[in-house]
Amino acid sequence: MFDDDGDRRYAVVRNQEQQYSLWPADRQPPAGWEATGPVGPAASAWTTSARCGPICGR
């Protein structure tokens, strides 16, 4: 995802079309996206987001 993925924490984000993705927790989500779920390592956040709704962008 990003060059420094090793210890980065990610937030689950969602857009108006109810699509989910991950975004670095220390950055503002892009326009049209909002943080909606847990924050953690990428694998953990993906696992949790799978329970939240459809996943996009991977």
Buried (B, 14 or more C-beta within 10 A) or exposed (E): EEEEEEEBBBBBBBBEEEBBBBBBBEEEBEEEBEBBBBBBBBEEBBEBBEEBBEBEEE
